Amino acid sequence: MQIETWGIPERDVIPARLLHALQQNGACLIGAFDGSDLVGFVFGSLGTVESLKERIDQVAAARLQMYSVTMGVLPSYQHIGLGFRLKLAQREFAIRIGVRLITWTYDPLESRNGYFNIRKLGAISHRYFRDFHGPMSGINLGLPTDRFYVDWWVTSNRVQSRVTSRRGPLSLDAYTSGGAIIVNEAIRERGKLPEPQREFINTDNRIILVEIPVNFQEIKREDMDLAIAWRLHLRELAESQFDKQYVVTDFVRQEIDRGTFRSFYVLTKSDEEEVGPRA
C-alpha cells in the first residue's frame, strides 16, 4: 500500500513488523477499510515535547505528544474525505489517552496540504525545518525537502470549530479589507508558471498573507529551477517571519478568474491563543 500510494522504493517502506510492534506499545495505527480491504491508514508514535529547561527530573507525561509519522490513502480512494476521517480518528485516539498535542511535517509549497492541515484541521505552524528528509529521488531530485512543522492542539476551541465546520473560511478580500498585507505577490505572465518575487515586503503588520503556487507538482515537473527558486524564497520568508513571532494560522484559496486560483498562508503575530500551550 505504501508503494502504491507514494511510489516509493521498497527500501523506504515502514515494515509491517515495526508498525505492529509500535502499535502494541502505545503507537496510533488506524486503518480505513473497504470491506476487508485496507485502503488508507494513519500512523502516529508517542513522544515528548522538547523541554525549554535543562533538567533531569522532569516528568515525561507533562510533555507528552504524538508525532504523526505518516498518512496514506490509495490513489483510487483519494478525494472522498478519507484523509479527513483518518485524522479525526487519530484525534479521538489522542484525546482518549490524554494527549493534547499532535505534530507532523509537510511540504509548505503544497497548496492542497496547506489547505487541509491549516484551514480544515486547524493546525498551526511556527517552525520551519530545512531539508528535513535529506536528498530524495524521482520528481524531487535536487529539491531540498524543507518542511513546516505543525502543532495540532486537539482539545482546543480552535480545532473543534474547524473540524466541525462551525467557523467558515474567510476570503482573501475579507483579510485584505481587514488590513492584512500581501508580502510576496507572485509574478504572473500569461501562459507561464508563477514566479516568486526577488524580495518580499518586510513589515510588522499584525496579519500578513504569503502567496505560494497553487500547483507545485506542475512546477516540479516542468521547471525544477523554478521549483528550487520557490523553495528558497519561502524558506527565507518563513524563517524571517517565524523569528519575528509570526504563526501560520489560516490558509486561503481564492478564484480570481474562471479556472485561475491563488493560494495564501495567513500569518498572525503570535500570542498564547494562537500558539497554544507551551512546554
FIZAZA-308009 format. One record per residue (C-alpha): residue number from 1; residue in three letters; chain; x, y, z. Coordinates in nm, 4 decimals, always signed. Layout:
BEGIN
+-----+------+-----+----------+----------+----------+
! seq ! type ! mol !     east !    north !       up !
+-----+------+-----+----------+----------+----------+
! NUM !  Ala !   A !        X !        Y !        Z !
...
+-----+------+-----+----------+----------+----------+
//
This chain:
BEGIN
+-----+------+-----+----------+----------+----------+
! seq ! type ! mol !     east !    north !       up !
+-----+------+-----+----------+----------+----------+
!   1 !  Met !   A !  +0.0000 !  +0.0000 !  +0.0000 !
!   2 !  Gln !   A !  +0.2825 !  +0.2434 !  +0.0812 !
!   3 !  Ile !   A !  +0.4461 !  +0.1748 !  -0.2558 !
!   4 !  Glu !   A !  +0.1209 !  +0.2205 !  -0.4463 !
!   5 !  Thr !   A !  +0.0265 !  +0.5373 !  -0.2595 !
!   6 !  Trp !   A !  +0.3556 !  +0.7272 !  -0.2802 !
!   7 !  Gly !   A !  +0.5560 !  +0.5444 !  -0.5482 !
!   8 !  Ile !   A !  +0.8418 !  +0.4930 !  -0.3036 !
!   9 !  Pro !   A !  +1.1075 !  +0.2206 !  -0.3412 !
!  10 !  Glu !   A !  +1.0635 !  -0.0899 !  -0.1292 !
!  11 !  Arg !   A !  +1.3648 !  +0.0025 !  +0.0856 !
!  12 !  Asp !   A !  +1.1746 !  +0.3075 !  +0.2174 !
!  13 !  Val !   A !  +0.8644 !  +0.1145 !  +0.3261 !
!  14 !  Ile !   A !  +0.7956 !  +0.1030 !  +0.7020 !
!  15 !  Pro !   A !  +0.7945 !  -0.2733 !  +0.7749 !
!  16 !  Ala !   A !  +0.4720 !  -0.4295 !  +0.8994 !
!  17 !  Arg !   A !  +0.6565 !  -0.5905 !  +1.1911 !
!  18 !  Leu !   A !  +0.7733 !  -0.2478 !  +1.3102 !
!  19 !  Leu !   A !  +0.4267 !  -0.0963 !  +1.2795 !
!  20 !  His !   A !  +0.2830 !  -0.3905 !  +1.4727 !
!  21 !  Ala !   A !  +0.5427 !  -0.3676 !  +1.7497 !
!  22 !  Leu !   A !  +0.4924 !  +0.0063 !  +1.7965 !
!  23 !  Gln !   A !  +0.1137 !  -0.0261 !  +1.7897 !
!  24 !  Gln !   A !  +0.1313 !  -0.2909 !  +2.0600 !
!  25 !  Asn !   A !  +0.3247 !  -0.0415 !  +2.2751 !
!  26 !  Gly !   A !  +0.1016 !  +0.2632 !  +2.2522 !
!  27 !  Ala !   A !  +0.1502 !  +0.3987 !  +1.8998 !
!  28 !  Cys !   A !  -0.1561 !  +0.5014 !  +1.6993 !
!  29 !  Leu !   A !  -0.2156 !  +0.2852 !  +1.3927 !
!  30 !  Ile !   A !  -0.5596 !  +0.3277 !  +1.2343 !
!  31 !  Gly !   A !  -0.6808 !  +0.1838 !  +0.9053 !
!  32 !  Ala !   A !  -0.9601 !  +0.2754 !  +0.6646 !
!  33 !  Phe !   A !  -1.1272 !  -0.0261 !  +0.5059 !
!  34 !  Asp !   A !  -1.3497 !  -0.1001 !  +0.2092 !
!  35 !  Gly !   A !  -1.4944 !  -0.4263 !  +0.3260 !
!  36 !  Ser !   A !  -1.1888 !  -0.6277 !  +0.4251 !
!  37 !  Asp !   A !  -0.9522 !  -0.4272 !  +0.2017 !
!  38 !  Leu !   A !  -0.7208 !  -0.1724 !  +0.3624 !
!  39 !  Val !   A !  -0.7419 !  +0.1489 !  +0.1558 !
!  40 !  Gly !   A !  -0.5900 !  +0.4081 !  +0.3910 !
!  41 !  Phe !   A !  -0.4049 !  +0.4415 !  +0.7193 !
!  42 !  Val !   A !  -0.2567 !  +0.6892 !  +0.9628 !
!  43 !  Phe !   A !  +0.0356 !  +0.6146 !  +1.1929 !
!  44 !  Gly !   A !  +0.1497 !  +0.8170 !  +1.4934 !
!  45 !  Ser !   A !  +0.4082 !  +0.7481 !  +1.7609 !
!  46 !  Leu !   A !  +0.4165 !  +0.8846 !  +2.1136 !
!  47 !  Gly !   A !  +0.6980 !  +1.1173 !  +2.2093 !
!  48 !  Thr !   A !  +0.7707 !  +1.4242 !  +2.4194 !
!  49 !  Val !   A !  +0.7811 !  +1.7953 !  +2.3502 !
!  50 !  Glu !   A !  +1.1335 !  +1.9340 !  +2.3703 !
!  51 !  Ser !   A !  +1.1889 !  +2.0867 !  +2.7109 !
!  52 !  Leu !   A !  +1.2560 !  +2.4580 !  +2.7430 !
!  53 !  Lys !   A !  +1.4572 !  +2.3955 !  +3.0614 !
!  54 !  Glu !   A !  +1.7565 !  +2.1712 !  +3.1066 !
!  55 !  Arg !   A !  +1.6513 !  +1.9488 !  +3.3939 !
!  56 !  Ile !   A !  +1.6942 !  +1.5779 !  +3.4503 !
!  57 !  Asp !   A !  +1.3997 !  +1.5336 !  +3.6853 !
!  58 !  Gln !   A !  +1.1187 !  +1.6379 !  +3.4505 !
!  59 !  Val !   A !  +0.8060 !  +1.4258 !  +3.4307 !
!  60 !  Ala !   A !  +0.7731 !  +1.2972 !  +3.0746 !
!  61 !  Ala !   A !  +0.3937 !  +1.2763 !  +3.0945 !
!  62 !  Ala !   A !  +0.3745 !  +1.6547 !  +3.1313 !
!  63 !  Arg !   A !  +0.5431 !  +1.6895 !  +2.7926 !
!  64 !  Leu !   A !  +0.3680 !  +1.4047 !  +2.6107 !
!  65 !  Gln !   A !  +0.2768 !  +1.4487 !  +2.2457 !
!  66 !  Met !   A !  +0.2015 !  +1.2314 !  +1.9452 !
!  67 !  Tyr !   A !  +0.4087 !  +1.2638 !  +1.6295 !
!  68 !  Ser !   A !  +0.2018 !  +1.1732 !  +1.3250 !
!  69 !  Val !   A !  +0.4613 !  +0.9879 !  +1.1202 !
!  70 !  Thr !   A !  +0.2634 !  +0.9298 !  +0.8036 !
!  71 !  Met !   A !  -0.0813 !  +0.9050 !  +0.6480 !
!  72 !  Gly !   A !  -0.1727 !  +0.7493 !  +0.3169 !
!  73 !  Val !   A !  -0.4799 !  +0.6758 !  +0.1077 !
!  74 !  Leu !   A !  -0.4733 !  +0.4620 !  -0.2064 !
!  75 !  Pro !   A !  -0.4963 !  +0.6796 !  -0.5222 !
!  76 !  Ser !   A !  -0.8321 !  +0.5311 !  -0.6240 !
!  77 !  Tyr !   A !  -0.9798 !  +0.6280 !  -0.2864 !
!  78 !  Gln !   A !  -0.8458 !  +0.9824 !  -0.2647 !
!  79 !  His !   A !  -1.0599 !  +1.2986 !  -0.2755 !
!  80 !  Ile !   A !  -1.3569 !  +1.1395 !  -0.0966 !
!  81 !  Gly !   A !  -1.2729 !  +1.2568 !  +0.2554 !
!  82 !  Leu !   A !  -1.0897 !  +0.9506 !  +0.3874 !
!  83 !  Gly !   A !  -0.7843 !  +1.1516 !  +0.4919 !
!  84 !  Phe !   A !  -1.0013 !  +1.3848 !  +0.6976 !
!  85 !  Arg !   A !  -1.1787 !  +1.0933 !  +0.8647 !
!  86 !  Leu !   A !  -0.8450 !  +0.9284 !  +0.9453 !
!  87 !  Lys !   A !  -0.7160 !  +1.2477 !  +1.1109 !
!  88 !  Leu !   A !  -1.0377 !  +1.2758 !  +1.3135 !
!  89 !  Ala !   A !  -0.9908 !  +0.9153 !  +1.4272 !
!  90 !  Gln !   A !  -0.6328 !  +0.9973 !  +1.5241 !
!  91 !  Arg !   A !  -0.7572 !  +1.2986 !  +1.7183 !
!  92 !  Glu !   A !  -1.0110 !  +1.0825 !  +1.9037 !
!  93 !  Phe !   A !  -0.7358 !  +0.8325 !  +1.9876 !
!  94 !  Ala !   A !  -0.5157 !  +1.1103 !  +2.1298 !
!  95 !  Ile !   A !  -0.7952 !  +1.2597 !  +2.3387 !
!  96 !  Arg !   A !  -0.8878 !  +0.9153 !  +2.4721 !
!  97 !  Ile !   A !  -0.5349 !  +0.8542 !  +2.6045 !
!  98 !  Gly !   A !  -0.4947 !  +1.2093 !  +2.7364 !
!  99 !  Val !   A !  -0.2670 !  +1.3602 !  +2.4703 !
! 100 !  Arg !   A !  -0.3452 !  +1.7201 !  +2.3757 !
! 101 !  Leu !   A !  -0.0858 !  +1.7773 !  +2.1026 !
! 102 !  Ile !   A !  -0.0268 !  +1.6018 !  +1.7705 !
! 103 !  Thr !   A !  +0.2570 !  +1.7213 !  +1.5481 !
! 104 !  Trp !   A !  +0.3740 !  +1.6397 !  +1.1967 !
! 105 !  Thr !   A !  +0.5590 !  +1.7877 !  +0.8999 !
! 106 !  Tyr !   A !  +0.4573 !  +1.8630 !  +0.5416 !
! 107 !  Asp !   A !  +0.5865 !  +2.0457 !  +0.2359 !
! 108 !  Pro !   A !  +0.4643 !  +2.4058 !  +0.2768 !
! 109 !  Leu !   A !  +0.4631 !  +2.4620 !  -0.1006 !
! 110 !  Glu !   A !  +0.1907 !  +2.2007 !  -0.1497 !
! 111 !  Ser !   A !  -0.1248 !  +2.4105 !  -0.1587 !
! 112 !  Arg !   A !  -0.3622 !  +2.1175 !  -0.1122 !
! 113 !  Asn !   A !  -0.1804 !  +2.0044 !  +0.2022 !
! 114 !  Gly !   A !  -0.1660 !  +2.3590 !  +0.3360 !
! 115 !  Tyr !   A !  -0.5414 !  +2.3915 !  +0.2992 !
! 116 !  Phe !   A !  -0.6028 !  +2.0525 !  +0.4618 !
! 117 !  Asn !   A !  -0.3636 !  +2.0905 !  +0.7555 !
! 118 !  Ile !   A !  -0.4077 !  +2.4593 !  +0.8399 !
! 119 !  Arg !   A !  -0.7562 !  +2.5563 !  +0.7239 !
! 120 !  Lys !   A !  -0.9542 !  +2.2349 !  +0.7561 !
! 121 !  Leu !   A !  -0.7901 !  +2.0710 !  +1.0578 !
! 122 !  Gly !   A !  -0.6961 !  +2.3914 !  +1.2400 !
! 123 !  Ala !   A !  -0.3284 !  +2.3112 !  +1.2887 !
! 124 !  Ile !   A !  -0.0768 !  +2.5955 !  +1.3225 !
! 125 !  Ser !   A !  +0.2918 !  +2.6301 !  +1.2422 !
! 126 !  His !   A !  +0.5736 !  +2.8451 !  +1.3717 !
! 127 !  Arg !   A !  +0.8709 !  +2.6202 !  +1.2912 !
! 128 !  Tyr !   A !  +1.0487 !  +2.5649 !  +0.9600 !
! 129 !  Phe !   A !  +1.2872 !  +2.2746 !  +0.9047 !
! 130 !  Arg !   A !  +1.5424 !  +2.2871 !  +0.6228 !
! 131 !  Asp !   A !  +1.5961 !  +1.9704 !  +0.4152 !
! 132 !  Phe !   A !  +1.4134 !  +1.7640 !  +0.6780 !
! 133 !  His !   A !  +1.4287 !  +1.4295 !  +0.4931 !
! 134 !  Gly !   A !  +1.7549 !  +1.4851 !  +0.3074 !
! 135 !  Pro !   A !  +1.8010 !  +1.4136 !  -0.0656 !
! 136 !  Met !   A !  +1.5182 !  +1.2384 !  -0.2482 !
! 137 !  Ser !   A !  +1.4837 !  +1.0806 !  -0.5904 !
! 138 !  Gly !   A !  +1.2354 !  +1.0946 !  -0.8769 !
! 139 !  Ile !   A !  +1.0433 !  +1.4181 !  -0.9294 !
! 140 !  Asn !   A !  +1.2035 !  +1.5614 !  -0.6122 !
! 141 !  Leu !   A !  +1.5637 !  +1.5041 !  -0.7222 !
! 142 !  Gly !   A !  +1.7673 !  +1.8159 !  -0.6399 !
! 143 !  Leu !   A !  +1.4891 !  +1.9840 !  -0.4418 !
! 144 !  Pro !   A !  +1.5594 !  +2.0431 !  -0.0697 !
! 145 !  Thr !   A !  +1.2978 !  +1.8688 !  +0.1449 !
! 146 !  Asp !   A !  +1.2069 !  +2.1726 !  +0.3568 !
! 147 !  Arg !   A !  +0.9051 !  +2.1260 !  +0.5822 !
! 148 !  Phe !   A !  +0.6609 !  +2.3138 !  +0.8034 !
! 149 !  Tyr !   A !  +0.6345 !  +2.1545 !  +1.1484 !
! 150 !  Val !   A !  +0.2751 !  +2.1840 !  +1.2640 !
! 151 !  Asp !   A !  +0.1082 !  +2.1750 !  +1.6045 !
! 152 !  Trp !   A !  -0.2441 !  +2.0347 !  +1.6291 !
! 153 !  Trp !   A !  -0.3868 !  +2.1160 !  +1.9723 !
! 154 !  Val !   A !  -0.6665 !  +1.8619 !  +1.9519 !
! 155 !  Thr !   A !  -0.8713 !  +1.9776 !  +2.2538 !
! 156 !  Ser !   A !  -0.8635 !  +2.3497 !  +2.1665 !
! 157 !  Asn !   A !  -1.1697 !  +2.5526 !  +2.0707 !
! 158 !  Arg !   A !  -0.9887 !  +2.6476 !  +1.7521 !
! 159 !  Val !   A !  -0.9571 !  +2.2885 !  +1.6336 !
! 160 !  Gln !   A !  -1.3063 !  +2.1952 !  +1.7455 !
! 161 !  Ser !   A !  -1.4576 !  +2.4814 !  +1.5439 !
! 162 !  Arg !   A !  -1.2559 !  +2.3911 !  +1.2342 !
! 163 !  Val !   A !  -1.3211 !  +2.0170 !  +1.2265 !
! 164 !  Thr !   A !  -1.6936 !  +2.0693 !  +1.2883 !
! 165 !  Ser !   A !  -1.7074 !  +2.3495 !  +1.0269 !
! 166 !  Arg !   A !  -1.8549 !  +2.5885 !  +1.2832 !
! 167 !  Arg !   A !  -1.6170 !  +2.8578 !  +1.1628 !
! 168 !  Gly !   A !  -1.6471 !  +2.9192 !  +0.7903 !
! 169 !  Pro !   A !  -1.3421 !  +3.0194 !  +0.5859 !
! 170 !  Leu !   A !  -1.2572 !  +3.3860 !  +0.5360 !
! 171 !  Ser !   A !  -1.1932 !  +3.5043 !  +0.1810 !
! 172 !  Leu !   A !  -0.8844 !  +3.6833 !  +0.0524 !
! 173 !  Asp !   A !  -1.0899 !  +4.0019 !  +0.0209 !
! 174 !  Ala !   A !  -1.2042 !  +3.9703 !  +0.3818 !
! 175 !  Tyr !   A !  -0.8457 !  +3.9543 !  +0.5007 !
! 176 !  Thr !   A !  -0.7172 !  +4.2402 !  +0.2854 !
! 177 !  Ser !   A !  -1.0131 !  +4.4652 !  +0.3662 !
! 178 !  Gly !   A !  -0.9397 !  +4.3971 !  +0.7332 !
! 179 !  Gly !   A !  -0.5845 !  +4.5253 !  +0.6959 !
! 180 !  Ala !   A !  -0.3851 !  +4.2144 !  +0.6043 !
! 181 !  Ile !   A !  -0.0911 !  +4.2774 !  +0.3696 !
! 182 !  Ile !   A !  +0.0262 !  +4.0500 !  +0.0875 !
! 183 !  Val !   A !  +0.4041 !  +4.0446 !  +0.1304 !
! 184 !  Asn !   A !  +0.5116 !  +3.8442 !  -0.1759 !
! 185 !  Glu !   A !  +0.2608 !  +3.8684 !  -0.4598 !
! 186 !  Ala !   A !  +0.3606 !  +3.6116 !  -0.7245 !
! 187 !  Ile !   A !  +0.4726 !  +3.7249 !  -1.0690 !
! 188 !  Arg !   A !  +0.2290 !  +3.6038 !  -1.3342 !
! 189 !  Glu !   A !  +0.2673 !  +3.6251 !  -1.7076 !
! 190 !  Arg !   A !  +0.0132 !  +3.4785 !  -1.9468 !
! 191 !  Gly !   A !  +0.0939 !  +3.1194 !  -2.0310 !
! 192 !  Lys !   A !  +0.3812 !  +3.0959 !  -1.7835 !
! 193 !  Leu !   A !  +0.4206 !  +2.9369 !  -1.4448 !
! 194 !  Pro !   A !  +0.4029 !  +3.1748 !  -1.1440 !
! 195 !  Glu !   A !  +0.7373 !  +3.3030 !  -1.0186 !
! 196 !  Pro !   A !  +0.8353 !  +3.4302 !  -0.6734 !
! 197 !  Gln !   A !  +0.9343 !  +3.7901 !  -0.6138 !
! 198 !  Arg !   A !  +1.3044 !  +3.8594 !  -0.5678 !
! 199 !  Glu !   A !  +1.2238 !  +4.0251 !  -0.2352 !
! 200 !  Phe !   A !  +0.9266 !  +4.0253 !  -0.0011 !
! 201 !  Ile !   A !  +0.7805 !  +4.3149 !  +0.1938 !
! 202 !  Asn !   A !  +0.9307 !  +4.3359 !  +0.5416 !
! 203 !  Thr !   A !  +0.6554 !  +4.4544 !  +0.7747 !
! 204 !  Asp !   A !  +0.5362 !  +4.4172 !  +1.1326 !
! 205 !  Asn !   A !  +0.1695 !  +4.4253 !  +1.0331 !
! 206 !  Arg !   A !  -0.0292 !  +4.2015 !  +1.2687 !
! 207 !  Ile !   A !  -0.1624 !  +3.9865 !  +0.9819 !
! 208 !  Ile !   A !  +0.0280 !  +3.9128 !  +0.6622 !
! 209 !  Leu !   A !  -0.0516 !  +3.6967 !  +0.3595 !
! 210 !  Val !   A !  +0.2148 !  +3.4769 !  +0.1996 !
! 211 !  Glu !   A !  +0.1454 !  +3.3534 !  -0.1532 !
! 212 !  Ile !   A !  +0.2509 !  +3.0088 !  -0.2725 !
! 213 !  Pro !   A !  +0.1892 !  +2.8310 !  -0.6063 !
! 214 !  Val !   A !  -0.1453 !  +2.6592 !  -0.6467 !
! 215 !  Asn !   A !  +0.0141 !  +2.3598 !  -0.8223 !
! 216 !  Phe !   A !  +0.3700 !  +2.2987 !  -0.7038 !
! 217 !  Gln !   A !  +0.3685 !  +1.9486 !  -0.8557 !
! 218 !  Glu !   A !  +0.3325 !  +2.1035 !  -1.2019 !
! 219 !  Ile !   A !  +0.6237 !  +2.3379 !  -1.1344 !
! 220 !  Lys !   A !  +0.8406 !  +2.0442 !  -1.0240 !
! 221 !  Arg !   A !  +0.7564 !  +1.8555 !  -1.3427 !
! 222 !  Glu !   A !  +0.8029 !  +2.1493 !  -1.5799 !
! 223 !  Asp !   A !  +1.0836 !  +2.3602 !  -1.4313 !
! 224 !  Met !   A !  +1.2971 !  +2.2327 !  -1.1419 !
! 225 !  Asp !   A !  +1.4994 !  +2.5553 !  -1.1315 !
! 226 !  Leu !   A !  +1.1761 !  +2.7449 !  -1.0689 !
! 227 !  Ala !   A !  +1.0740 !  +2.4913 !  -0.8026 !
! 228 !  Ile !   A !  +1.4055 !  +2.5476 !  -0.6234 !
! 229 !  Ala !   A !  +1.3564 !  +2.9248 !  -0.6527 !
! 230 !  Trp !   A !  +1.0179 !  +2.8924 !  -0.4824 !
! 231 !  Arg !   A !  +1.1715 !  +2.6707 !  -0.2130 !
! 232 !  Leu !   A !  +1.4457 !  +2.9212 !  -0.1292 !
! 233 !  His !   A !  +1.2037 !  +3.2142 !  -0.1453 !
! 234 !  Leu !   A !  +0.9598 !  +3.0608 !  +0.1019 !
! 235 !  Arg !   A !  +1.2457 !  +2.9399 !  +0.3218 !
! 236 !  Glu !   A !  +1.3818 !  +3.2925 !  +0.3638 !
! 237 !  Leu !   A !  +1.0371 !  +3.4422 !  +0.4127 !
! 238 !  Ala !   A !  +0.9061 !  +3.1851 !  +0.6605 !
! 239 !  Glu !   A !  +1.2219 !  +3.1756 !  +0.8709 !
! 240 !  Ser !   A !  +1.2349 !  +3.5541 !  +0.8963 !
! 241 !  Gln !   A !  +0.8679 !  +3.5810 !  +0.9948 !
! 242 !  Phe !   A !  +0.8834 !  +3.2947 !  +1.2444 !
! 243 !  Asp !   A !  +1.1819 !  +3.4690 !  +1.4049 !
! 244 !  Lys !   A !  +0.9550 !  +3.7737 !  +1.4444 !
! 245 !  Gln !   A !  +0.6944 !  +3.5624 !  +1.6306 !
! 246 !  Tyr !   A !  +0.4524 !  +3.5152 !  +1.3413 !
! 247 !  Val !   A !  +0.2442 !  +3.1976 !  +1.3355 !
! 248 !  Val !   A !  +0.0685 !  +3.0323 !  +1.0406 !
! 249 !  Thr !   A !  -0.2964 !  +3.0405 !  +1.1481 !
! 250 !  Asp !   A !  -0.5023 !  +3.0059 !  +0.8303 !
! 251 !  Phe !   A !  -0.4942 !  +2.9221 !  +0.4604 !
! 252 !  Val !   A !  -0.6890 !  +3.0917 !  +0.1820 !
! 253 !  Arg !   A !  -0.7685 !  +2.9678 !  -0.1671 !
! 254 !  Gln !   A !  -0.9476 !  +3.2112 !  -0.3948 !
! 255 !  Glu !   A !  -1.0563 !  +3.2031 !  -0.7584 !
! 256 !  Ile !   A !  -0.9516 !  +3.5233 !  -0.9346 !
! 257 !  Asp !   A !  -1.0628 !  +3.4282 !  -1.2864 !
! 258 !  Arg !   A !  -1.2530 !  +3.1304 !  -1.4160 !
! 259 !  Gly !   A !  -1.0239 !  +2.8354 !  -1.3516 !
! 260 !  Thr !   A !  -0.7446 !  +3.0531 !  -1.2086 !
! 261 !  Phe !   A !  -0.6770 !  +3.0334 !  -0.8355 !
! 262 !  Arg !   A !  -0.4385 !  +3.1836 !  -0.5826 !
! 263 !  Ser !   A !  -0.3232 !  +3.0322 !  -0.2534 !
! 264 !  Phe !   A !  -0.2076 !  +3.2146 !  +0.0588 !
! 265 !  Tyr !   A !  -0.0897 !  +3.1358 !  +0.4088 !
! 266 !  Val !   A !  -0.2214 !  +3.3697 !  +0.6759 !
! 267 !  Leu !   A !  +0.0442 !  +3.4594 !  +0.9335 !
! 268 !  Thr !   A !  -0.0534 !  +3.6323 !  +1.2563 !
! 269 !  Lys !   A !  +0.1627 !  +3.7915 !  +1.5241 !
! 270 !  Ser !   A !  +0.1557 !  +3.5233 !  +1.7891 !
! 271 !  Asp !   A !  +0.0007 !  +3.5215 !  +2.1306 !
! 272 !  Glu !   A !  -0.0906 !  +3.2382 !  +2.3654 !
! 273 !  Glu !   A !  -0.4288 !  +3.1844 !  +2.1988 !
! 274 !  Glu !   A !  -0.2735 !  +3.1365 !  +1.8548 !
! 275 !  Val !   A !  +0.0265 !  +2.9254 !  +1.9501 !
! 276 !  Gly !   A !  -0.1401 !  +2.7158 !  +2.2190 !
! 277 !  Pro !   A !  +0.0091 !  +2.5846 !  +2.5414 !
! 278 !  Arg !   A !  +0.3860 !  +2.5549 !  +2.5547 !
! 279 !  Ala !   A !  +0.6045 !  +2.3062 !  +2.7413 !
+-----+------+-----+----------+----------+----------+
//
